[in-house]
Amino acid sequence: MTPEAAIRVYRRLYLLTLGAVAFVDHRNAKQVRTAARTALAALDPEDFPALTGHLDVVVSTQTDHEVYHGALRQLIDASAAACLGP
């Protein structure tokens, strides 16, 4: 699994729970990207080489709001299909 795919999977699970409302203000994408970049820049590259070595990929994937909207669409579509029954 690529680093981008792993982040997307993690975010889908996380965002549809507490993370959806508690930690990210989805109204201001620039502010979210800045906060993510600042947090990642504080990490020690020796301890977190996968995160610090792919900063642009991590920040862009971490702050891609389509991950949230896509996950909601998948959840709604799956629920609708289940409601139709056999």
PDB file as gemmi writes it, atoms N, CA and C in Angstrom:
CRYST1    1.000    1.000    1.000  90.00  90.00  90.00 P 1                      
ATOM      1  N   MET A   1       0.851  -1.169   0.000  1.00  0.00           N  
ATOM      2  CA  MET A   1       0.000   0.000   0.000  1.00  0.00           C  
ATOM      3  C   MET A   1       0.899   1.236   0.000  1.00  0.00           C  
ATOM      4  N   THR A   2       0.584   2.182  -0.840  1.00  0.00           N  
ATOM      5  CA  THR A   2       1.383   3.401  -0.899  1.00  0.00           C  
ATOM      6  C   THR A   2       1.126   4.258   0.342  1.00  0.00           C  
ATOM      7  N   PRO A   3       2.046   5.156   0.671  1.00  0.00           N  
ATOM      8  CA  PRO A   3       1.797   6.051   1.808  1.00  0.00           C  
ATOM      9  C   PRO A   3       0.494   6.842   1.631  1.00  0.00           C  
ATOM     10  N   GLU A   4       0.218   7.298   0.418  1.00  0.00           N  
ATOM     11  CA  GLU A   4      -1.014   8.055   0.163  1.00  0.00           C  
ATOM     12  C   GLU A   4      -2.257   7.199   0.419  1.00  0.00           C  
ATOM     13  N   ALA A   5      -2.254   5.956  -0.050  1.00  0.00           N  
ATOM     14  CA  ALA A   5      -3.409   5.067   0.162  1.00  0.00           C  
ATOM     15  C   ALA A   5      -3.599   4.765   1.640  1.00  0.00           C  
ATOM     16  N   ALA A   6      -2.503   4.538   2.351  1.00  0.00           N  
ATOM     17  CA  ALA A   6      -2.599   4.243   3.784  1.00  0.00           C  
ATOM     18  C   ALA A   6      -3.195   5.428   4.545  1.00  0.00           C  
ATOM     19  N   ILE A   7      -2.779   6.631   4.190  1.00  0.00           N  
ATOM     20  CA  ILE A   7      -3.314   7.825   4.847  1.00  0.00           C  
ATOM     21  C   ILE A   7      -4.798   7.975   4.546  1.00  0.00           C  
ATOM     22  N   ARG A   8      -5.195   7.735   3.304  1.00  0.00           N  
ATOM     23  CA  ARG A   8      -6.614   7.847   2.930  1.00  0.00           C  
ATOM     24  C   ARG A   8      -7.481   6.836   3.699  1.00  0.00           C  
ATOM     25  N   VAL A   9      -7.008   5.607   3.822  1.00  0.00           N  
ATOM     26  CA  VAL A   9      -7.760   4.594   4.566  1.00  0.00           C  
ATOM     27  C   VAL A   9      -7.905   5.014   6.023  1.00  0.00           C  
ATOM     28  N   TYR A  10      -6.801   5.402   6.617  1.00  0.00           N  
ATOM     29  CA  TYR A  10      -6.829   5.837   8.015  1.00  0.00           C  
ATOM     30  C   TYR A  10      -7.789   7.017   8.193  1.00  0.00           C  
ATOM     31  N   ARG A  11      -7.699   8.000   7.317  1.00  0.00           N  
ATOM     32  CA  ARG A  11      -8.538   9.191   7.456  1.00  0.00           C  
ATOM     33  C   ARG A  11     -10.012   8.875   7.300  1.00  0.00           C  
ATOM     34  N   ARG A  12     -10.346   7.973   6.406  1.00  0.00           N  
ATOM     35  CA  ARG A  12     -11.765   7.619   6.237  1.00  0.00           C  
ATOM     36  C   ARG A  12     -12.332   7.046   7.521  1.00  0.00           C  
ATOM     37  N   LEU A  13     -11.577   6.175   8.150  1.00  0.00           N  
ATOM     38  CA  LEU A  13     -12.041   5.592   9.403  1.00  0.00           C  
ATOM     39  C   LEU A  13     -12.100   6.639  10.509  1.00  0.00           C  
ATOM     40  N   TYR A  14     -11.084   7.463  10.571  1.00  0.00           N  
ATOM     41  CA  TYR A  14     -10.986   8.473  11.625  1.00  0.00           C  
ATOM     42  C   TYR A  14     -12.016   9.596  11.447  1.00  0.00           C  
ATOM     43  N   LEU A  15     -12.135  10.091  10.220  1.00  0.00           N  
ATOM     44  CA  LEU A  15     -13.013  11.231   9.977  1.00  0.00           C  
ATOM     45  C   LEU A  15     -14.482  10.938  10.202  1.00  0.00           C  
ATOM     46  N   LEU A  16     -14.882   9.717   9.997  1.00  0.00           N  
ATOM     47  CA  LEU A  16     -16.289   9.387  10.184  1.00  0.00           C  
ATOM     48  C   LEU A  16     -16.615   9.108  11.645  1.00  0.00           C  
ATOM     49  N   THR A  17     -15.642   9.314  12.508  1.00  0.00           N  
ATOM     50  CA  THR A  17     -15.878   9.197  13.948  1.00  0.00           C  
ATOM     51  C   THR A  17     -15.595  10.566  14.562  1.00  0.00           C  
ATOM     52  N   LEU A  18     -14.975  10.590  15.685  1.00  0.00           N  
ATOM     53  CA  LEU A  18     -14.715  11.818  16.431  1.00  0.00           C  
ATOM     54  C   LEU A  18     -13.958  12.864  15.615  1.00  0.00           C  
ATOM     55  N   GLY A  19     -13.040  12.437  14.806  1.00  0.00           N  
ATOM     56  CA  GLY A  19     -12.207  13.376  14.063  1.00  0.00           C  
ATOM     57  C   GLY A  19     -12.957  14.269  13.102  1.00  0.00           C  
ATOM     58  N   ALA A  20     -14.133  13.858  12.690  1.00  0.00           N  
ATOM     59  CA  ALA A  20     -14.893  14.634  11.723  1.00  0.00           C  
ATOM     60  C   ALA A  20     -15.252  16.015  12.237  1.00  0.00           C  
ATOM     61  N   VAL A  21     -15.471  16.134  13.515  1.00  0.00           N  
ATOM     62  CA  VAL A  21     -15.914  17.414  14.054  1.00  0.00           C  
ATOM     63  C   VAL A  21     -15.002  17.992  15.120  1.00  0.00           C  
ATOM     64  N   ALA A  22     -14.188  17.182  15.723  1.00  0.00           N  
ATOM     65  CA  ALA A  22     -13.441  17.647  16.882  1.00  0.00           C  
ATOM     66  C   ALA A  22     -12.130  18.349  16.555  1.00  0.00           C  
ATOM     67  N   PHE A  23     -11.470  17.970  15.472  1.00  0.00           N  
ATOM     68  CA  PHE A  23     -10.109  18.447  15.275  1.00  0.00           C  
ATOM     69  C   PHE A  23      -9.853  19.240  14.011  1.00  0.00           C  
ATOM     70  N   VAL A  24     -10.729  19.190  13.038  1.00  0.00           N  
ATOM     71  CA  VAL A  24     -10.460  19.852  11.764  1.00  0.00           C  
ATOM     72  C   VAL A  24     -11.625  20.745  11.378  1.00  0.00           C  
ATOM     73  N   ASP A  25     -11.304  21.980  11.061  1.00  0.00           N  
ATOM     74  CA  ASP A  25     -12.309  22.906  10.545  1.00  0.00           C  
ATOM     75  C   ASP A  25     -12.241  22.834   9.020  1.00  0.00           C  
ATOM     76  N   HIS A  26     -13.159  22.124   8.418  1.00  0.00           N  
ATOM     77  CA  HIS A  26     -13.130  21.884   6.979  1.00  0.00           C  
ATOM     78  C   HIS A  26     -13.487  23.123   6.162  1.00  0.00           C  
ATOM     79  N   ARG A  27     -13.851  24.218   6.826  1.00  0.00           N  
ATOM     80  CA  ARG A  27     -14.224  25.437   6.103  1.00  0.00           C  
ATOM     81  C   ARG A  27     -13.015  26.205   5.606  1.00  0.00           C  
ATOM     82  N   ASN A  28     -11.833  25.969   6.167  1.00  0.00           N  
ATOM     83  CA  ASN A  28     -10.658  26.747   5.801  1.00  0.00           C  
ATOM     84  C   ASN A  28      -9.504  25.805   5.461  1.00  0.00           C  
ATOM     85  N   ALA A  29      -9.438  25.387   4.205  1.00  0.00           N  
ATOM     86  CA  ALA A  29      -8.441  24.400   3.775  1.00  0.00           C  
ATOM     87  C   ALA A  29      -7.014  24.914   3.960  1.00  0.00           C  
ATOM     88  N   LYS A  30      -6.778  26.201   3.705  1.00  0.00           N  
ATOM     89  CA  LYS A  30      -5.427  26.744   3.854  1.00  0.00           C  
ATOM     90  C   LYS A  30      -4.963  26.652   5.306  1.00  0.00           C  
ATOM     91  N   GLN A  31      -5.835  26.968   6.226  1.00  0.00           N  
ATOM     92  CA  GLN A  31      -5.497  26.893   7.647  1.00  0.00           C  
ATOM     93  C   GLN A  31      -5.204  25.448   8.061  1.00  0.00           C  
ATOM     94  N   VAL A  32      -5.972  24.515   7.530  1.00  0.00           N  
ATOM     95  CA  VAL A  32      -5.757  23.100   7.837  1.00  0.00           C  
ATOM     96  C   VAL A  32      -4.395  22.646   7.315  1.00  0.00           C  
ATOM     97  N   ARG A  33      -4.054  23.031   6.079  1.00  0.00           N  
ATOM     98  CA  ARG A  33      -2.754  22.652   5.509  1.00  0.00           C  
ATOM     99  C   ARG A  33      -1.602  23.253   6.317  1.00  0.00           C  
ATOM    100  N   THR A  34      -1.745  24.517   6.717  1.00  0.00           N  
ATOM    101  CA  THR A  34      -0.699  25.177   7.508  1.00  0.00           C  
ATOM    102  C   THR A  34      -0.501  24.480   8.847  1.00  0.00           C  
ATOM    103  N   ALA A  35      -1.593  24.153   9.511  1.00  0.00           N  
ATOM    104  CA  ALA A  35      -1.502  23.465  10.809  1.00  0.00           C  
ATOM    105  C   ALA A  35      -0.863  22.089  10.650  1.00  0.00           C  
ATOM    106  N   ALA A  36      -1.238  21.363   9.608  1.00  0.00           N  
ATOM    107  CA  ALA A  36      -0.661  20.032   9.379  1.00  0.00           C  
ATOM    108  C   ALA A  36       0.824  20.134   9.091  1.00  0.00           C  
ATOM    109  N   ARG A  37       1.199  21.069   8.245  1.00  0.00           N  
ATOM    110  CA  ARG A  37       2.617  21.247   7.901  1.00  0.00           C  
ATOM    111  C   ARG A  37       3.428  21.633   9.148  1.00  0.00           C  
ATOM    112  N   THR A  38       2.882  22.509   9.975  1.00  0.00           N  
ATOM    113  CA  THR A  38       3.563  22.938  11.196  1.00  0.00           C  
ATOM    114  C   THR A  38       3.765  21.764  12.155  1.00  0.00           C  
ATOM    115  N   ALA A  39       2.726  20.966  12.328  1.00  0.00           N  
ATOM    116  CA  ALA A  39       2.821  19.806  13.221  1.00  0.00           C  
ATOM    117  C   ALA A  39       3.852  18.803  12.710  1.00  0.00           C  
ATOM    118  N   LEU A  40       3.835  18.536  11.409  1.00  0.00           N  
ATOM    119  CA  LEU A  40       4.785  17.575  10.848  1.00  0.00           C  
ATOM    120  C   LEU A  40       6.215  18.104  10.879  1.00  0.00           C  
ATOM    121  N   ALA A  41       6.374  19.400  10.714  1.00  0.00           N  
ATOM    122  CA  ALA A  41       7.715  19.995  10.739  1.00  0.00           C  
ATOM    123  C   ALA A  41       8.360  19.878  12.114  1.00  0.00           C  
ATOM    124  N   ALA A  42       7.550  19.722  13.144  1.00  0.00           N  
ATOM    125  CA  ALA A  42       8.074  19.593  14.503  1.00  0.00           C  
ATOM    126  C   ALA A  42       8.586  18.181  14.800  1.00  0.00           C  
ATOM    127  N   LEU A  43       8.295  17.230  13.927  1.00  0.00           N  
ATOM    128  CA  LEU A  43       8.728  15.849  14.153  1.00  0.00           C  
ATOM    129  C   LEU A  43      10.218  15.682  13.850  1.00  0.00           C  
ATOM    130  N   ASP A  44      10.853  14.810  14.568  1.00  0.00           N  
ATOM    131  CA  ASP A  44      12.258  14.486  14.333  1.00  0.00           C  
ATOM    132  C   ASP A  44      12.343  13.545  13.129  1.00  0.00           C  
ATOM    133  N   PRO A  45      13.057  13.944  12.085  1.00  0.00           N  
ATOM    134  CA  PRO A  45      13.161  13.092  10.889  1.00  0.00           C  
ATOM    135  C   PRO A  45      13.743  11.709  11.158  1.00  0.00           C  
ATOM    136  N   GLU A  46      14.585  11.593  12.180  1.00  0.00           N  
ATOM    137  CA  GLU A  46      15.155  10.284  12.500  1.00  0.00           C  
ATOM    138  C   GLU A  46      14.101   9.356  13.107  1.00  0.00           C  
ATOM    139  N   ASP A  47      13.158   9.917  13.845  1.00  0.00           N  
ATOM    140  CA  ASP A  47      12.107   9.120  14.467  1.00  0.00           C  
ATOM    141  C   ASP A  47      10.915   8.878  13.535  1.00  0.00           C  
ATOM    142  N   PHE A  48      10.688   9.791  12.614  1.00  0.00           N  
ATOM    143  CA  PHE A  48       9.514   9.706  11.725  1.00  0.00           C  
ATOM    144  C   PHE A  48       9.914   9.940  10.265  1.00  0.00           C  
ATOM    145  N   PRO A  49      10.800   9.104   9.724  1.00  0.00           N  
ATOM    146  CA  PRO A  49      11.287   9.347   8.361  1.00  0.00           C  
ATOM    147  C   PRO A  49      10.198   9.254   7.286  1.00  0.00           C  
ATOM    148  N   ALA A  50       9.217   8.379   7.467  1.00  0.00           N  
ATOM    149  CA  ALA A  50       8.166   8.234   6.450  1.00  0.00           C  
ATOM    150  C   ALA A  50       7.304   9.489   6.367  1.00  0.00           C  
ATOM    151  N   LEU A  51       7.065  10.125   7.496  1.00  0.00           N  
ATOM    152  CA  LEU A  51       6.244  11.345   7.502  1.00  0.00           C  
ATOM    153  C   LEU A  51       7.041  12.560   7.050  1.00  0.00           C  
ATOM    154  N   THR A  52       8.225  12.746   7.625  1.00  0.00           N  
ATOM    155  CA  THR A  52       9.010  13.933   7.299  1.00  0.00           C  
ATOM    156  C   THR A  52       9.651  13.848   5.920  1.00  0.00           C  
ATOM    157  N   GLY A  53       9.861  12.644   5.423  1.00  0.00           N  
ATOM    158  CA  GLY A  53      10.469  12.474   4.106  1.00  0.00           C  
ATOM    159  C   GLY A  53       9.496  12.628   2.959  1.00  0.00           C  
ATOM    160  N   HIS A  54       8.233  12.661   3.248  1.00  0.00           N  
ATOM    161  CA  HIS A  54       7.191  12.787   2.224  1.00  0.00           C  
ATOM    162  C   HIS A  54       6.228  13.912   2.600  1.00  0.00           C  
ATOM    163  N   LEU A  55       6.770  15.013   3.073  1.00  0.00           N  
ATOM    164  CA  LEU A  55       5.960  16.083   3.648  1.00  0.00           C  
ATOM    165  C   LEU A  55       4.871  16.584   2.706  1.00  0.00           C  
ATOM    166  N   ASP A  56       5.209  16.828   1.444  1.00  0.00           N  
ATOM    167  CA  ASP A  56       4.204  17.345   0.507  1.00  0.00           C  
ATOM    168  C   ASP A  56       3.070  16.349   0.276  1.00  0.00           C  
ATOM    169  N   VAL A  57       3.407  15.065   0.143  1.00  0.00           N  
ATOM    170  CA  VAL A  57       2.385  14.035  -0.057  1.00  0.00           C  
ATOM    171  C   VAL A  57       1.511  13.908   1.187  1.00  0.00           C  
ATOM    172  N   VAL A  58       2.141  13.897   2.353  1.00  0.00           N  
ATOM    173  CA  VAL A  58       1.391  13.744   3.598  1.00  0.00           C  
ATOM    174  C   VAL A  58       0.455  14.928   3.801  1.00  0.00           C  
ATOM    175  N   VAL A  59       0.946  16.142   3.629  1.00  0.00           N  
ATOM    176  CA  VAL A  59       0.109  17.327   3.852  1.00  0.00           C  
ATOM    177  C   VAL A  59      -1.038  17.374   2.857  1.00  0.00           C  
ATOM    178  N   SER A  60      -0.765  17.151   1.583  1.00  0.00           N  
ATOM    179  CA  SER A  60      -1.845  17.231   0.594  1.00  0.00           C  
ATOM    180  C   SER A  60      -2.884  16.139   0.793  1.00  0.00           C  
ATOM    181  N   THR A  61      -2.454  14.942   1.157  1.00  0.00           N  
ATOM    182  CA  THR A  61      -3.393  13.849   1.386  1.00  0.00           C  
ATOM    183  C   THR A  61      -4.124  14.021   2.705  1.00  0.00           C  
ATOM    184  N   GLN A  62      -3.422  14.468   3.717  1.00  0.00           N  
ATOM    185  CA  GLN A  62      -4.015  14.674   5.040  1.00  0.00           C  
ATOM    186  C   GLN A  62      -5.090  15.753   5.021  1.00  0.00           C  
ATOM    187  N   THR A  63      -4.945  16.720   4.140  1.00  0.00           N  
ATOM    188  CA  THR A  63      -5.873  17.851   4.124  1.00  0.00           C  
ATOM    189  C   THR A  63      -6.824  17.822   2.936  1.00  0.00           C  
ATOM    190  N   ASP A  64      -6.896  16.709   2.234  1.00  0.00           N  
ATOM    191  CA  ASP A  64      -7.796  16.568   1.079  1.00  0.00           C  
ATOM    192  C   ASP A  64      -9.206  16.290   1.586  1.00  0.00           C  
ATOM    193  N   HIS A  65     -10.065  17.292   1.521  1.00  0.00           N  
ATOM    194  CA  HIS A  65     -11.420  17.162   2.060  1.00  0.00           C  
ATOM    195  C   HIS A  65     -12.285  16.197   1.253  1.00  0.00           C  
ATOM    196  N   GLU A  66     -11.870  15.867   0.046  1.00  0.00           N  
ATOM    197  CA  GLU A  66     -12.619  14.898  -0.754  1.00  0.00           C  
ATOM    198  C   GLU A  66     -12.586  13.519  -0.092  1.00  0.00           C  
ATOM    199  N   VAL A  67     -11.567  13.236   0.699  1.00  0.00           N  
ATOM    200  CA  VAL A  67     -11.518  11.966   1.428  1.00  0.00           C  
ATOM    201  C   VAL A  67     -12.746  11.851   2.326  1.00  0.00           C  
ATOM    202  N   TYR A  68     -13.075  12.923   3.016  1.00  0.00           N  
ATOM    203  CA  TYR A  68     -14.243  12.935   3.903  1.00  0.00           C  
ATOM    204  C   TYR A  68     -15.531  12.806   3.102  1.00  0.00           C  
ATOM    205  N   HIS A  69     -15.667  13.642   2.091  1.00  0.00           N  
ATOM    206  CA  HIS A  69     -16.899  13.606   1.293  1.00  0.00           C  
ATOM    207  C   HIS A  69     -17.069  12.272   0.559  1.00  0.00           C  
ATOM    208  N   GLY A  70     -15.969  11.717   0.054  1.00  0.00           N  
ATOM    209  CA  GLY A  70     -16.026  10.425  -0.618  1.00  0.00           C  
ATOM    210  C   GLY A  70     -16.430   9.308   0.325  1.00  0.00           C  
ATOM    211  N   ALA A  71     -15.901   9.356   1.539  1.00  0.00           N  
ATOM    212  CA  ALA A  71     -16.256   8.341   2.541  1.00  0.00           C  
ATOM    213  C   ALA A  71     -17.734   8.438   2.906  1.00  0.00           C  
ATOM    214  N   LEU A  72     -18.239   9.654   3.045  1.00  0.00           N  
ATOM    215  CA  LEU A  72     -19.671   9.817   3.330  1.00  0.00           C  
ATOM    216  C   LEU A  72     -20.518   9.261   2.189  1.00  0.00           C  
ATOM    217  N   ARG A  73     -20.109   9.537   0.953  1.00  0.00           N  
ATOM    218  CA  ARG A  73     -20.858   9.006  -0.201  1.00  0.00           C  
ATOM    219  C   ARG A  73     -20.858   7.483  -0.192  1.00  0.00           C  
ATOM    220  N   GLN A  74     -19.708   6.883   0.102  1.00  0.00           N  
ATOM    221  CA  GLN A  74     -19.633   5.421   0.154  1.00  0.00           C  
ATOM    222  C   GLN A  74     -20.540   4.868   1.248  1.00  0.00           C  
ATOM    223  N   LEU A  75     -20.537   5.511   2.402  1.00  0.00           N  
ATOM    224  CA  LEU A  75     -21.379   5.062   3.501  1.00  0.00           C  
ATOM    225  C   LEU A  75     -22.862   5.189   3.139  1.00  0.00           C  
ATOM    226  N   ILE A  76     -23.237   6.304   2.538  1.00  0.00           N  
ATOM    227  CA  ILE A  76     -24.641   6.499   2.132  1.00  0.00           C  
ATOM    228  C   ILE A  76     -25.044   5.501   1.058  1.00  0.00           C  
ATOM    229  N   ASP A  77     -24.194   5.292   0.068  1.00  0.00           N  
ATOM    230  CA  ASP A  77     -24.495   4.332  -1.003  1.00  0.00           C  
ATOM    231  C   ASP A  77     -24.632   2.910  -0.449  1.00  0.00           C  
ATOM    232  N   ALA A  78     -23.723   2.544   0.456  1.00  0.00           N  
ATOM    233  CA  ALA A  78     -23.809   1.197   1.051  1.00  0.00           C  
ATOM    234  C   ALA A  78     -25.075   1.042   1.877  1.00  0.00           C  
ATOM    235  N   SER A  79     -25.433   2.082   2.596  1.00  0.00           N  
ATOM    236  CA  SER A  79     -26.652   2.033   3.406  1.00  0.00           C  
ATOM    237  C   SER A  79     -27.888   1.951   2.505  1.00  0.00           C  
ATOM    238  N   ALA A  80     -27.894   2.718   1.444  1.00  0.00           N  
ATOM    239  CA  ALA A  80     -29.039   2.696   0.533  1.00  0.00           C  
ATOM    240  C   ALA A  80     -29.201   1.324  -0.107  1.00  0.00           C  
ATOM    241  N   ALA A  81     -28.087   0.724  -0.502  1.00  0.00           N  
ATOM    242  CA  ALA A  81     -28.145  -0.606  -1.110  1.00  0.00           C  
ATOM    243  C   ALA A  81     -28.658  -1.633  -0.100  1.00  0.00           C  
ATOM    244  N   ALA A  82     -28.230  -1.516   1.143  1.00  0.00           N  
ATOM    245  CA  ALA A  82     -28.670  -2.454   2.187  1.00  0.00           C  
ATOM    246  C   ALA A  82     -30.154  -2.274   2.468  1.00  0.00           C  
ATOM    247  N   CYS A  83     -30.660  -1.062   2.352  1.00  0.00           N  
ATOM    248  CA  CYS A  83     -32.077  -0.804   2.623  1.00  0.00           C  
ATOM    249  C   CYS A  83     -32.984  -1.368   1.533  1.00  0.00           C  
ATOM    250  N   LEU A  84     -32.448  -1.541   0.335  1.00  0.00           N  
ATOM    251  CA  LEU A  84     -33.267  -2.073  -0.759  1.00  0.00           C  
ATOM    252  C   LEU A  84     -33.567  -3.558  -0.554  1.00  0.00           C  
ATOM    253  N   GLY A  85     -32.698  -4.208   0.188  1.00  0.00           N  
ATOM    254  CA  GLY A  85     -32.911  -5.626   0.480  1.00  0.00           C  
ATOM    255  C   GLY A  85     -32.629  -6.520  -0.706  1.00  0.00           C  
ATOM    256  N   PRO A  86     -32.844  -7.831  -0.508  1.00  0.00           N  
ATOM    257  CA  PRO A  86     -32.530  -8.802  -1.588  1.00  0.00           C  
ATOM    258  C   PRO A  86     -33.554  -8.732  -2.704  1.00  0.00           C  
TER     259      PRO A  86                                                      
END                                                                             
